[in-house]
Amino acid sequence: MSVIVAVRYLIVSGGFAWATRLRHPGRYAGLGPQMRREIGWSLASAAIYGVPAGVLAWGWQARGWTRVYTDVHAYPLWWWPVSIALYLLLHDTWFYWTHRWMHRPRAFRAMHAVHHASRPPTAWAAMSFHPWEAVTGAVAIPTLVLLIPIHVAALGLVLTVMTVMGVTNHMGWELFPARVVTGRAGDWLITASHHQRHHERYGCNYGLYFRFWDRLCGTDAGLGAFTDDAAAGARAGGAAGRLAARRA
């Protein structure tokens, strides 16, 4: 399972990194050493993510431990989309509060600083975590499958959304059209522009999928901006990092 997670990361992050090279040729210029570090940390995170996933995949098949089901008629059909929404909402809640906690001084220095060392982040940074941070992420979905019924295909969709959002939110440009990002959907959904502001200012925009918790808790700082000049982005990210370090 760790190999599957690693291959999934390499394919998706690699695909969006390649798309970035085509669409914004200078976006990652001079960031080779940083991207190699991101890949190294991400592969270590993949190994960690694979442990609970592998145990529960075995437990599902051999012991019936989880609430994952294969017969689409085992639950009412309306539960299929509801279960997806519920998983995303609960995962987003877990991510918001653990992410916000990791921006407290001690936790930031101990674990989250690894992720914010990517200045600016690239498509390879989606899983660039310290091992302890990877553990906080690795337990979320496995816990949900023990508690909440979900069809195996719906679970696959949740994992796909999680992977794509994680990568595209870090790749340094906006995948979605402006009418989505600045429209009503963008008021509630997190895209790369929203997460870019988090990497600019650190103390805001903690969500993963939705802006609900940021809005409710007063930590929503709106949308960030992108630059095709990687050196300028690195300088801006470095300034933010130094400010965060002083606060820590």
Secondary structure as GFF3:
##gff-version 3
##sequence-region A 1 248
A	DSSP	alpha_helix	2	23	.	.	.	ID=ss1
A	DSSP	alpha_helix	32	62	.	.	.	ID=ss2
A	DSSP	beta_strand	68	69	.	.	.	ID=ss3
A	DSSP	three_ten_helix	72	74	.	.	.	ID=ss4
A	DSSP	alpha_helix	79	101	.	.	.	ID=ss5
A	DSSP	alpha_helix	105	107	.	.	.	ID=ss6
A	DSSP	pi_helix	108	112	.	.	.	ID=ss7
A	DSSP	alpha_helix	113	116	.	.	.	ID=ss8
A	DSSP	three_ten_helix	123	125	.	.	.	ID=ss9
A	DSSP	alpha_helix	131	138	.	.	.	ID=ss10
A	DSSP	alpha_helix	140	147	.	.	.	ID=ss11
A	DSSP	beta_strand	150	151	.	.	.	ID=ss12
A	DSSP	alpha_helix	152	168	.	.	.	ID=ss13
A	DSSP	alpha_helix	178	181	.	.	.	ID=ss14
A	DSSP	three_ten_helix	185	187	.	.	.	ID=ss15
A	DSSP	alpha_helix	192	201	.	.	.	ID=ss16
A	DSSP	alpha_helix	212	217	.	.	.	ID=ss17
A	DSSP	alpha_helix	230	247	.	.	.	ID=ss18
###
